[in-house]
Amino acid sequence: MPLGRTKDSMLGDLLKIILAVILPPLGVLMEVGLTTHFWINIILTLFGFVPGIIHAVYIIATR
């Protein structure tokens, strides 16, 4: 039986999303660490700030 999301985890995700809008790689780093997703987000942010934000919010929202 999967556990429901607690208020603390929702607040943590909200903080990560706010950080992801300001600096997308930071939000991804806090969510997944130094994985492939982090490096993909670095590249997307260098190509354009908006793709980096979209990818960061997607990664945070789906985890």
DSSP file (Angstrom, degrees, kcal/mol; ACC not computed):
  #  RESIDUE AA STRUCTURE BP1 BP2  ACC     N-H-->O    O-->H-N    N-H-->O    O-->H-N    TCO  KAPPA ALPHA  PHI   PSI    X-CA   Y-CA   Z-CA
    1    1 A M              0   0    0      0, 0.0     2,-0.1     0, 0.0     0, 0.0   0.000 360.0 360.0 360.0 119.2    0.0    0.0    0.0
    2    2 A P        -     0   0    0      0, 0.0     2,-0.2     0, 0.0     0, 0.0  -0.389 360.0-118.2 -70.8 145.7    1.6    3.3   -1.1
    3    3 A L        -     0   0    0     -2,-0.1     2,-0.1     1,-0.1     3,-0.1  -0.570  27.1-118.7 -81.1 145.1    2.0    6.0    1.5
    4    4 A G        -     0   0    0     -2,-0.2     2,-0.3     1,-0.1    -1,-0.1  -0.339  36.5 -90.8 -76.3 163.7    0.2    9.3    0.9
    5    5 A R        -     0   0    0     -2,-0.1     2,-0.1     4,-0.0    -1,-0.1  -0.592  42.3-142.5 -77.2 133.9    2.1   12.5    0.5
    6    6 A T     >  -     0   0    0     -2,-0.3     4,-1.8     1,-0.1     5,-0.2  -0.464  24.3-108.1 -91.0 167.8    2.5   14.4    3.8
    7    7 A K  H  > S+     0   0    0      1,-0.2     4,-2.2     2,-0.2     5,-0.2   0.875 119.1  54.9 -61.6 -37.6    2.4   18.1    4.3
    8    8 A D  H  > S+     0   0    0      1,-0.2     4,-2.2     2,-0.2    -1,-0.2   0.900 107.4  48.1 -64.7 -41.3    6.1   18.2    4.9
    9    9 A S  H  > S+     0   0    0      1,-0.2     4,-2.1     2,-0.2    -1,-0.2   0.861 111.2  51.1 -69.7 -33.1    6.9   16.5    1.6
   10   10 A M  H  X S+     0   0    0     -4,-1.8     4,-2.1     2,-0.2    -2,-0.2   0.892 111.0  47.9 -69.5 -38.7    4.6   18.8   -0.3
   11   11 A L  H  X S+     0   0    0     -4,-2.2     4,-2.2     2,-0.2    -2,-0.2   0.875 110.6  52.3 -67.6 -36.9    6.3   21.9    1.3
   12   12 A G  H  X S+     0   0    0     -4,-2.2     4,-2.2     2,-0.2    -2,-0.2   0.911 110.2  47.9 -64.0 -42.4    9.7   20.4    0.4
   13   13 A D  H  X S+     0   0    0     -4,-2.1     4,-2.4     2,-0.2    -2,-0.2   0.885 109.7  53.0 -65.4 -38.1    8.6   20.0   -3.2
   14   14 A L  H  X S+     0   0    0     -4,-2.1     4,-2.3     2,-0.2    -2,-0.2   0.913 109.2  49.2 -63.2 -42.1    7.2   23.5   -3.3
   15   15 A L  H  X S+     0   0    0     -4,-2.2     4,-2.4     1,-0.2    -2,-0.2   0.917 111.4  49.4 -61.7 -43.8   10.6   24.8   -2.0
   16   16 A K  H  X S+     0   0    0     -4,-2.2     4,-2.2     1,-0.2    -2,-0.2   0.884 110.2  50.7 -64.0 -38.4   12.4   22.8   -4.7
   17   17 A I  H  X S+     0   0    0     -4,-2.4     4,-1.7     2,-0.2    -1,-0.2   0.901 109.5  50.4 -67.0 -40.1   10.1   24.1   -7.4
   18   18 A I  H  X S+     0   0    0     -4,-2.3     4,-1.6     1,-0.2    -2,-0.2   0.927 112.9  46.5 -62.4 -43.9   10.7   27.7   -6.3
   19   19 A L  H  X S+     0   0    0     -4,-2.4     4,-3.6     1,-0.2     8,-0.3   0.866 108.7  56.6 -64.0 -35.4   14.4   27.1   -6.4
   20   20 A A  H  < S+     0   0    0     -4,-2.2    -1,-0.2     1,-0.2    -2,-0.2   0.823 105.8  50.0 -67.0 -31.3   14.0   25.4   -9.8
   21   21 A V  H  < S+     0   0    0     -4,-1.7    -1,-0.2     2,-0.2    -2,-0.2   0.875 117.7  39.7 -73.2 -36.5   12.4   28.6  -11.2
   22   22 A I  H  < S+     0   0    0     -4,-1.6    -2,-0.2     1,-0.3    -3,-0.2   0.938 142.7   0.9 -76.1 -48.9   15.2   30.8   -9.8
   23   23 A L  S >X S-     0   0    0     -4,-3.6     3,-1.2    -5,-0.2     4,-1.2  -0.782  70.1-161.8-143.9  93.0   18.1   28.4  -10.7
   24   24 A P  H 3> S+     0   0    0      0, 0.0     4,-1.8     0, 0.0     3,-0.3   0.824  85.9  54.2 -52.0 -45.1   16.9   25.2  -12.4
   25   25 A P  H 3> S+     0   0    0      0, 0.0     4,-2.7     0, 0.0     5,-0.2   0.836 104.0  57.8 -62.2 -28.6   20.0   22.9  -11.8
   26   26 A L  H <> S+     0   0    0     -3,-1.2     4,-2.2    -7,-0.2     5,-0.2   0.917 105.6  48.6 -66.2 -42.4   19.8   23.6   -8.0
   27   27 A G  H  X S+     0   0    0     -4,-1.2     4,-1.3    -8,-0.3    -1,-0.2   0.906 114.3  45.9 -62.8 -41.4   16.3   22.3   -7.8
   28   28 A V  H  X>S+     0   0    0     -4,-1.8     4,-3.1     2,-0.2     5,-0.7   0.904 110.2  54.2 -68.2 -41.0   17.2   19.1   -9.8
   29   29 A L  H  X5S+     0   0    0     -4,-2.7     4,-1.4     1,-0.2    -2,-0.2   0.902 108.8  48.6 -59.4 -41.8   20.4   18.7   -7.7
   30   30 A M  H  <5S+     0   0    0     -4,-2.2    -1,-0.2    -5,-0.2    -2,-0.2   0.811 117.2  43.0 -68.0 -29.0   18.3   18.7   -4.5
   31   31 A E  H  <5S+     0   0    0     -4,-1.3    -2,-0.2    -5,-0.2    -1,-0.2   0.928 135.3   6.4 -83.8 -47.4   15.9   16.2   -5.9
   32   32 A V  H  <5S-     0   0    0     -4,-3.1    -3,-0.2     1,-0.3    -2,-0.2   0.513  89.9-139.2-119.7  -7.7   18.1   13.6   -7.6
   33   33 A G     << -     0   0    0     -4,-1.4     2,-2.0    -5,-0.7    -1,-0.3  -0.396  64.4 -18.8  79.5-160.6   21.7   14.5   -6.8
   34   34 A L  S    S+     0   0    0     -2,-0.1     2,-0.2     4,-0.1    -1,-0.1  -0.484  97.7 128.5 -84.6  70.5   24.5   14.3   -9.3
   35   35 A T  S  > S-     0   0    0     -2,-2.0     4,-1.5     1,-0.0     3,-0.4  -0.476  78.7 -84.2-111.4-174.9   22.8   12.0  -11.8
   36   36 A T  H  > S+     0   0    0      1,-0.2     4,-2.5     2,-0.2     5,-0.2   0.854 125.4  60.7 -60.0 -36.8   22.2   12.2  -15.5
   37   37 A H  H  > S+     0   0    0      1,-0.2     4,-2.1     2,-0.2    -1,-0.2   0.876 102.1  52.6 -60.9 -37.3   19.1   14.3  -14.9
   38   38 A F  H  > S+     0   0    0     -3,-0.4     4,-2.0    -5,-0.2    -1,-0.2   0.939 111.2  45.2 -63.0 -46.8   21.3   17.0  -13.3
   39   39 A W  H  X S+     0   0    0     -4,-1.5     4,-2.1     1,-0.2    -2,-0.2   0.864 111.3  53.0 -68.5 -35.8   23.7   17.2  -16.2
   40   40 A I  H  X S+     0   0    0     -4,-2.5     4,-2.6     1,-0.2    -1,-0.2   0.907 109.1  50.4 -62.0 -40.8   20.8   17.2  -18.7
   41   41 A N  H  X S+     0   0    0     -4,-2.1     4,-2.5    -5,-0.2    -2,-0.2   0.875 106.6  54.1 -67.1 -36.9   19.3   20.1  -16.8
   42   42 A I  H  X S+     0   0    0     -4,-2.0     4,-2.0     2,-0.2    -1,-0.2   0.942 111.7  45.4 -59.2 -47.1   22.7   22.0  -16.9
   43   43 A I  H  X S+     0   0    0     -4,-2.1     4,-2.0     1,-0.2    -2,-0.2   0.924 113.3  49.1 -64.2 -45.4   22.8   21.6  -20.7
   44   44 A L  H  X S+     0   0    0     -4,-2.6     4,-1.8     1,-0.2     8,-0.5   0.886 110.5  51.1 -62.5 -38.3   19.1   22.6  -21.1
   45   45 A T  H  < S+     0   0    0     -4,-2.5    -1,-0.2     1,-0.2    -2,-0.2   0.868 109.2  50.8 -67.8 -35.8   19.7   25.7  -18.9
   46   46 A L  H  < S+     0   0    0     -4,-2.0    -1,-0.2     1,-0.2    -2,-0.2   0.865 110.9  48.9 -68.6 -35.2   22.7   26.7  -21.0
   47   47 A F  H  < S-     0   0    0     -4,-2.0     2,-0.3     1,-0.3    -2,-0.2   0.828 137.5 -24.2 -71.5 -31.7   20.6   26.4  -24.2
   48   48 A G     X  -     0   0    0     -4,-1.8     4,-1.4    -5,-0.2    -1,-0.3  -0.826  53.2-127.2-180.0 139.6   17.8   28.4  -22.8
   49   49 A F  H  > S+     0   0    0     -2,-0.3     4,-1.8     1,-0.2     5,-0.1   0.884 105.5  55.7 -65.3 -39.7   16.6   29.3  -19.3
   50   50 A V  H  > S+     0   0    0      1,-0.2     4,-2.7     2,-0.2     5,-0.2   0.911 104.4  51.5 -65.3 -44.6   13.0   28.2  -20.0
   51   51 A P  H  > S+     0   0    0      0, 0.0     4,-2.3     0, 0.0    -1,-0.2   0.888 109.7  52.2 -59.7 -35.0   13.8   24.6  -21.1
   52   52 A G  H  X S+     0   0    0     -4,-1.4     4,-2.2    -8,-0.5    -2,-0.2   0.894 110.2  47.6 -64.1 -40.4   15.9   24.2  -17.9
   53   53 A I  H  X S+     0   0    0     -4,-1.8     4,-2.7     2,-0.2     5,-0.3   0.929 111.6  49.9 -66.1 -45.6   12.9   25.4  -15.8
   54   54 A I  H  X S+     0   0    0     -4,-2.7     4,-2.2     1,-0.2    -2,-0.2   0.930 113.3  46.1 -59.9 -46.2   10.5   23.1  -17.5
   55   55 A H  H  X S+     0   0    0     -4,-2.3     4,-2.5    -5,-0.2    -1,-0.2   0.906 112.9  50.1 -63.9 -41.8   12.8   20.1  -17.1
   56   56 A A  H  X S+     0   0    0     -4,-2.2     4,-2.4     2,-0.2     5,-0.2   0.929 111.9  46.2 -64.7 -45.8   13.5   20.9  -13.5
   57   57 A V  H  X S+     0   0    0     -4,-2.7     4,-2.6     1,-0.2    -1,-0.2   0.894 112.4  52.1 -65.0 -38.2    9.8   21.3  -12.6
   58   58 A Y  H  X S+     0   0    0     -4,-2.2     4,-1.9    -5,-0.3    -2,-0.2   0.936 110.6  47.3 -61.6 -46.7    9.0   18.0  -14.4
   59   59 A I  H  X S+     0   0    0     -4,-2.5     4,-0.7     1,-0.2    -2,-0.2   0.920 115.5  45.0 -62.4 -43.8   11.7   16.1  -12.5
   60   60 A I  H >< S+     0   0    0     -4,-2.4     3,-0.5     1,-0.2    -1,-0.2   0.906 113.9  49.2 -67.5 -41.3   10.6   17.5   -9.2
   61   61 A A  H 3< S+     0   0    0     -4,-2.6    -1,-0.2     1,-0.2    -2,-0.2   0.809 111.6  48.2 -70.9 -29.3    6.9   16.9   -9.9
   62   62 A T  H 3<        0   0    0     -4,-1.9    -1,-0.2     1,-0.2    -2,-0.2   0.563 360.0 360.0 -90.9  -7.2    7.3   13.3  -11.0
   63   63 A R    <<        0   0    0     -4,-0.7    -1,-0.2    -3,-0.5    -2,-0.2   0.443 360.0 360.0 -95.8 360.0    9.4   12.1   -8.2
